[in-house]
């Protein structure tokens, strides 16, 4: 296929558990115009094939997940060799560390970065990323279950990511309420997921939600699932100023009651999806 399609630009080989390096290396060699590569669910691929892909300077989009063989070495090569890299999805690649973020920090056109379940990523890595030109255009950042990420990461994100529209810090348990409040200073945010952020001993409260609501008035998607100390007051704040909300998840917010629904009905006319599982004070 590679030999007969020299003008190939997009390669999607998802859910191919037996795919080996040799196949991808041939594509990289024979198809120099490839700019998008998606290899989700291909756990046998190693650094060798990704280093070869990195020699294709046209590469813009790379998606891999659940790969425990790929390491920082691959991302270092990609960051150095692919100046037009824009979309990097490396979820659940657990060998990746802060060195990966340092390597990607030089990608001045990076707009989407998904590091979900990359559990070795820490505040230091996020700082490296923010210190480079990559921060300027970054629009989507997913740090789901990056358990070593805390408030210092939020400090750097809010200082440098002025075009960020989507942020997911689901189950980043080291982010405190102060860290969440900092996110309110990212006025470009339209989608935010802080579900499972118990904020250590402090827990996320109405005060942080008030700050988010009044500063991020363009929010369309907000996930507060599992934020057990959030009350009807938070929903009153959101309903009062976040009139563009279309999706809201308050599942597990056990202090929210029927009163919150009245606020939403009055203030969030565009709301289309409301999840409220395990909200014991909301009657049937």
N, C-alpha and C positions, 0 to 999 in steps of 0.2 A: 504494500500500500504506500509506504513512504517513498519508495523509488518512483512510483507512478504518479504521485501527487506533490510535485515540488512547490506548488503554490498554496499548499495547505496552511491555513491560518489559525484554526481552532482544533484542539484535540481534547475530547472528552472520553475518558476511559474509566468511569466510575464503577464502583462495586465489582472490581476485577481482582479477586483475592489471590490469583495465581500469577498476576502480571510481574515480570522480572525486569531488571535494569536494561538488559540487552534490547528489548523492544523499544523502550523510550529513547535509548541512546541512538538507535537507528533513525527514529523520527527526528531527533534533534539535529542529526547530521544531514539528513536528506531534505529536510523541510525548513530552510532558514527563515521563512516568513511567518512562522508560527508565533503568535502573540498571546494566545490564551491556552493554558493547559490545566485541565481538571482531572485529578487522580485520586478522588475520594474513595476510600475503601480499598486501597491497594497497599496492604501492610508489608509486602516483601521488598518494596523499592528501597534502595539505600542511597547514601550520599553520592555514590558514583554517578548515578543517572541525573541527579539534580545539579551536580557540578557541570555535567555535560550540557544540560539545559541552560545553565547560566551563561554559556558561551554564545547563546542566541541573544544578541543585544536588543532584539525587538520585543522580548518578553514583557508583557504588561500585567497579565493575570496568572496567578498560581494558586491552586487549591489542592491541599492534601489534608487528610485527617486520620487519626488513629494509627499513625505510623510511629513505631517506637525504635526505628532504625535510623531515621534521618536525624542529623545533629546540627549544631551551630555552624559546622564547617560548610554545609550546603548554603545556609542563609548568608554567611559571610561572602561566599562567592557570588551569590545572587545580588546582594547589596552592592558589591564592587563592580560587577560586570553588566548589570541591567539597569541603566540610568532611567528608563521609562517605566519601571515597575510601579503599578498603580493599585493593584488589589492583591493582598496576600492573606490567604486563609490557611492556617496551620493548626487547627483545633486538635486537641488531644495528642499532640506530638511531644511526649513528655521528656524527651532528652533535650529539648530546647531550653536555653537559659537566657540570662540577661544579655549575653554576648550577641544573641540574635537581634535584639532590639538595638543594640549599638551598631550592628551592621546595617540595619534597615534605616537608621536615622539619616543616612545620606541620600535616601531616595526622595528627591524633591517633589515628585509627582504622586507620592503615595496618598491615596484617599480612603482606602478601606483596609483595616487590619483586624483580623480575628485570631485571638490567642486563647480562646476558651479552653479550659482544662489543661493549659500549659502550666503546671503547678510549680515549676522552678522559677517562673518570672517573679520579680520582686520590685520594690520601689526604685531600686538602683537602675534596673532595666528601663523602667518608664522614664526615669530622668534622662538616661542616655538618648532615648527616642526623642524626647522633647527638646533636647539640646541641639538637635540637628535640623536641617531644612525640612525634614519630613513632616514636622508638626504643623507647618503653615497651611497645608492643604488637606490635612487629615479631616475626614468628615464622619467616619464610622470607626469606633473602637470597641471591641468586645473583649472584656477581661473576666468573663464568667469563670468562677471557681479558681481564679488565680489567688490562692489562699495566702500568698506572701505579700500581696499588694495591700497597702494601707494609705493613711492620710497623706504621706509625702508624695505619693503618686498623684493624688487629687490636687495637691498644691501645684505640681508641675503641669498637669493637664489644664487646669483653669488659667494658668498664666500664659500658655503657649498655643492652645488649640482654639483659636478664635472662630474657626469655621466648623467646629464639631457639631453635627446634628444628631448623632446616635451614640449613646454610651450605655454599655451593659457592665455593671459591677455586681451581678448576681452572685451571692454567697462569698463575697470578699469580706470576710468577717472582721478583718483588722481595720476596716474603714469606720471611723467613729462618726458621730453626728456632726462634728466640726468638719469632717471631710465631705460629707453630703451637702452641708451648707455651702461649701466652696463651689459646688457644682452649680449653684444658683447664679454664679457670676458668669457662667457660659451662656450668654443670652441667645446664642444660635441653636441651642438644644431643642429638638422637636420630639425626640424619643429617648426615654430614660428608664432603665431597669435597675432598681435597687432592692429587688426581692431577696429575701434571705439575709439581708444585711442587718444582723442583730446589733451591730455597733458595740460589740463587747459588753461591758457591764452597763453602759449608758442606755442602749436601745434608741432606735430612731423615734423621735417624738414629733408632736405637732409643730414645734418651733422650726425644725428643719424643713418640714413640708411647707410651712408658711413662706419661708425664704425662697424655696424653689418656685412656688406658685407665683409670687409677686415679681420674681426676676426672670422666669422662663415662661412668659405668657403665651408663647407659640407652641407649647407642648401639645402634641397630638396623641402620643402613646406614653402611658406611665404605668409601671408595674411596682406595686407596693406589697405584693404578696408576702405574708409572713412577718410583716412589721407590726408586732403585737401591741405596741404602745400608741399606735396611731388611733385617733378618735374621730368622732363626727366633725370636730373643729377643723381637722385637716381637709376634709371633704368640703366644708364650707369655704375655706380659703381657695381651694381649687375651683370650685364652682363659681366663685366670685370673679375670678380673673382669667382662668384658662378656658376660654370659650371655644377653643378649637379641638378640645379633647375628643377623640373618636374611640379610643380603647383605654380602658382602665381596669386593672386587676387589684382587688383589695381582699383576695382570698386569705383567710387566716388572720385578718385584722379583727380580733375578737371583740374590740370595744366599739366597733362601728354598728350603728343601729338604723332603724327605719328613717330616722331624721335625715341621715346622710342621703338617702334616695330622694327625698324631697328637694334637697339642695341641688343634686345632680339634675333632676328633672327641670328645675327652674333655670339653672345657669349653664348647663352643658347640652345645648340643643343638638350638637353634632355627634353626640355620643352614640356609637353603634354597637359596641361590644363591652359588656360589663361582667367581669368574673367576680363572684363573691362567695366562693365555697367556704364552708366552715366559719361563716360569720354568724355566730350563735344569736346575736341580738337582732338580726334581721328576720322578721317573721315571714312565714309562707304566704 
